[in-house]
């Protein structure tokens, strides 16, 4: 069931979103060659405790996972793209690291993800000669397109179509098993937001809706496989992957990004 949020409730979610953004910025700066990804996990745990937040991932047990998930941030490297269960791995220059982070503060959640290329500056849009940078940039531009389409009076399909159009133009295929979602008091609420769709179709967009939009794809395939841990999702062909996500509120004045970095 989807519940519309009041402006005051969206304001509370924005507080959570600001913290989520701060943590992802901090983790991105720490993700350097020679750093073990478990150091990032433990750093995130400390930040959560210091802020008095509650992890949305710890003890999370959905139907698709082999739960419970006993970590506070999803850390996915190279061909891993979603639900990366943190495990010892020393980062190398050029690794693609996706960090997906969601917490609750005072009962209100926010969710965001970013993919970075370890050892490189984050200006991926300027490095058009690098296929990994192009992949990351594609998901970021798709996220921007999806946000721009999140207009009151529009349709959910407008968002999905905008995201999918970027992937198609860039030559990437989109997996439809996982996409965006509503959120509020819990991390996953209705509706499901596919990363492909038809404009003008689907649920009417209304002020008070809060959605996590999250385009993700692999360089070479739309097929996925699971690790033995039951959580980590990888591209079936071993190609590198990228994932970009923001929590977005639909207001009378248009979309507002609650997790803006």
Secondary structure, 3 states (H helix, E strand, C coil): CCCCCCHHHHHHHHHHHHHHHHHHHHHHHHCCCCCEHHHHHHHHHHHHHHHCCEECCCCECCCCCCCCECCCEEEEECCEEECCCCCCCECCCCCEEEEEEEEEECCEEEEEEEEEECCCCCCHHHCCCCHHHHHHHHHHHHHHHHHHCCCCCCEHHHHHHHHHHHHHHHCCCCCCCCCEEECCCCCCEEEEECCCCCCCCCCECCCCCEEEECCEEECCCCCEEECCCCCCEEECCCCCEEECEEEEEEECCEEEECCCC
